[in-house]
Amino acid sequence: VQLQASGGGLVQAGGSLRLSCAPSGRAFASFAGGWFRQAPEKEREFVAAITWRDGITSYADSVKGRFTISRDGAKNMVYLQMNSLKPDDTAVYYCAADNGSRGVLGRTTARSVLATTTWYDYWGQGTQVTVSS
């Protein structure tokens, strides 16, 4: 499975962008999709995640109230609406999904587990988001 992220670009602080992520082929078995980001010389960090079936969401504290994750579960497509962007949001954004082999998680467990890179099996190529001050 290959994921394709799109929608990045250059925007001024306070602006908005909407990222999209789609699989290159048919829909696949999976529990959740997520977004991570990586700034230069920094580790990849969690941004947001959502379960395909129930729409349980999880956000990093740094983006709560500004970013909204959504999904089309039937197509394994995941979106990230980013509002009130800040220069600190500048990074390459990666979408990810698991392969469905680990079953399902409860709501509380899901919100912590889905924030870890190790849960995910498939990753997109990344899309650059640059926020100017």
C-alpha positions as CSV (number, residue, x, y, z in Angstrom):
1,V,0.0,0.0,0.0
2,Q,1.3,3.4,-0.9
3,L,-0.1,6.6,0.5
4,Q,0.0,9.9,-1.3
5,A,-0.1,13.2,0.6
6,S,-0.9,16.5,-1.0
7,G,-2.0,20.0,-0.2
8,G,1.2,21.5,1.3
9,G,2.5,24.9,0.3
10,L,3.7,28.3,1.4
11,V,1.3,30.3,3.6
12,Q,1.5,33.4,5.8
13,A,1.1,33.1,9.5
14,G,-2.6,33.0,10.4
15,G,-3.5,31.3,7.1
16,S,-4.9,27.9,6.4
17,L,-4.1,24.8,4.4
18,R,-5.9,21.5,3.9
19,L,-3.8,18.4,3.5
20,S,-5.2,15.2,1.9
21,C,-3.9,11.6,1.9
22,A,-5.1,8.9,-0.4
23,P,-4.0,5.3,-1.0
24,S,-2.6,4.6,-4.5
25,G,-4.8,1.6,-5.0
26,R,-8.0,0.1,-3.4
27,A,-9.1,0.6,0.1
28,F,-7.4,-1.7,2.6
29,A,-8.0,-3.1,6.1
30,S,-6.9,-0.6,8.7
31,F,-7.8,0.7,12.1
32,A,-6.7,4.3,11.9
33,G,-5.0,7.0,9.8
34,G,-2.8,9.8,11.1
35,W,-0.6,12.8,10.4
36,F,2.9,13.4,11.6
37,R,5.4,16.1,10.8
38,Q,9.1,16.6,10.8
39,A,10.9,19.9,10.9
40,P,14.6,20.2,9.9
41,E,16.9,18.6,12.5
42,K,14.0,17.5,14.6
43,E,12.4,14.1,15.2
44,R,9.2,13.2,13.6
45,E,6.3,14.2,15.8
46,F,2.6,13.3,16.1
47,V,0.0,15.8,14.9
48,A,-3.4,14.0,14.7
49,A,-5.0,10.7,14.2
50,I,-8.5,9.3,13.5
51,T,-10.0,5.8,13.5
52,W,-11.7,4.9,10.3
53,R,-14.9,3.3,11.7
54,D,-15.8,5.4,14.8
55,G,-14.0,8.6,14.0
56,I,-12.2,8.7,17.3
57,T,-9.7,11.6,17.1
58,S,-6.5,12.4,18.9
59,Y,-4.4,15.6,18.6
60,A,-1.1,16.9,19.8
61,D,-1.5,19.7,22.3
62,S,0.3,22.1,20.0
63,V,-2.4,21.9,17.3
64,K,-5.6,21.4,19.4
65,G,-8.2,24.0,18.5
66,R,-6.4,24.9,15.2
67,F,-6.2,21.6,13.3
68,T,-9.0,19.2,12.4
69,I,-8.6,15.7,11.2
70,S,-11.3,14.0,9.2
71,R,-11.7,10.9,7.1
72,D,-13.5,9.0,4.4
73,G,-13.3,5.6,5.9
74,A,-14.6,3.7,2.9
75,K,-11.7,5.0,0.8
76,N,-9.0,5.2,3.5
77,M,-8.7,8.9,2.8
78,V,-7.6,11.2,5.6
79,Y,-7.6,15.0,5.7
80,L,-6.0,17.6,7.9
81,Q,-7.5,21.1,8.0
82,M,-5.0,23.5,9.4
83,N,-6.1,26.9,10.5
84,S,-4.3,29.7,12.3
85,L,-1.0,28.4,11.1
86,K,2.2,29.5,12.9
87,P,5.8,29.5,11.7
88,D,6.4,26.7,14.2
89,D,4.1,24.5,12.1
90,T,6.6,24.6,9.3
91,A,7.6,21.0,8.5
92,V,7.2,18.1,6.1
93,Y,3.8,16.5,6.9
94,Y,3.5,12.7,6.5
95,C,0.3,10.7,6.5
96,A,0.2,7.2,7.8
97,A,-2.0,4.2,8.3
98,D,-1.8,0.8,9.9
99,N,-2.5,-2.5,8.2
100,G,-5.3,-3.7,10.4
101,S,-3.5,-6.7,11.8
102,R,-3.6,-5.6,15.4
103,G,-7.3,-5.4,15.8
104,V,-9.1,-2.5,17.4
105,L,-8.3,-0.3,20.4
106,G,-10.6,1.2,23.0
107,R,-11.2,4.9,22.9
108,T,-8.7,5.8,25.7
109,T,-6.0,3.4,24.5
110,A,-6.4,4.5,20.9
111,R,-5.7,8.1,21.8
112,S,-2.3,7.3,23.2
113,V,-1.3,4.4,20.9
114,L,-2.2,6.3,17.7
115,A,0.3,9.0,18.7
116,T,3.2,6.7,18.2
117,T,5.0,6.1,14.9
118,T,5.4,2.4,15.7
119,W,1.6,1.8,15.3
120,Y,1.7,2.6,11.6
121,D,2.8,0.4,8.7
122,Y,2.2,2.6,5.7
123,W,3.6,6.1,5.2
124,G,3.1,8.7,2.5
125,Q,6.0,10.5,0.9
126,G,5.4,13.8,2.8
127,T,4.2,17.2,1.7
128,Q,6.0,20.4,2.7
129,V,4.2,23.1,4.7
130,T,6.0,26.4,5.1
131,V,4.5,29.2,7.2
132,S,6.1,32.6,6.9
133,S,6.0,35.2,9.6
